[in-house]
């Protein structure tokens, strides 16, 4: 009897323990599943970011290492340099020339690839081929194509009676040439993102629009674009982050890699490289410019998000008003 009574007492205790462990597992398991991401983010994202800020507050150079604490002197110094503002101007110019045309071209290509065309798998794979080409290879090839005198582009322009363009000597032509390289590499990648989003749109919506007599252009403007707004916002934000950090294409646009004789296509990232590994070898100032660029990217990203969300909300309100009317 006593053994039977003890067994009865042990069984509820085991059941209660299992319930507690099950409840604990339910609470902790989700955090364990996502913990690898946060561990990696801390190691390769957050820690380098904080450490870079710490370096920017010191007179730190490549040879001597950590120097004395200087506070925000590195920031005030680089903000007074003409090359910093030249690099910032060039960065935004190349970013706008590449980002706008890239997004528009990708939308058009995605709309074409979303149609019932022959060998569509081949064409969809084909638009991604430039993305797998090494950036340095693209830069070298396009720098030859955009050569000032004997390049392919100037030869084609000469065939139609247009004088050769000094792609490497002038500001705007050099920006156009570099933006062309960026578009060549990234337009296909963005196209596949838009294509995947287009294929997620229910076909019944298009069928209803066709029954109402809407043309293909009308369907694209009134159905496709509004339903792609989340994807467009994503593409714009990622293009902003990548476009403001452009380095490979302008770096290999000529043999010296200095951004031109007058720094006419030197970007902010090239200026950071020059500060850290160039003649100054000042890691503190390079880290200061890196943090300034980081803050600029955040501000521009937030601005893009707010503008696109406001446009989307205004369009949705307009659509509801038309539906009520």
Buried (B, 14 or more C-beta within 10 A) or exposed (E): EEEEEEEEEEEEEEEEEEEEEEEEEEEEEEEEEEEEEEEEEEEEEEEEEEEBBEBBBBBBBEEEEEEEEBEEBBBEBBEEBEBBEBBBBBBBBBBEBBBEBBBEBBBBBBBBBBEEEEEBEEEBEEBEEBBEEEBEEBBBBBBEBBBBEEBEBBEEBEEEEEEBBEBBEBBEBBBBBBBBBBBBBBBBBBBBBBBEBBEEBEEEBBEEBEEEEBEEEEBBEBBBBBBBBEBBBBBBBBBBEBBBBBBBBBBBBBEEBBBBEEBBBBBBBBBBBBBBEBEBBBBBBBBBBBBBBBEBBEEBBEEBBEEBEEEBEEBEEEEEEEEEE
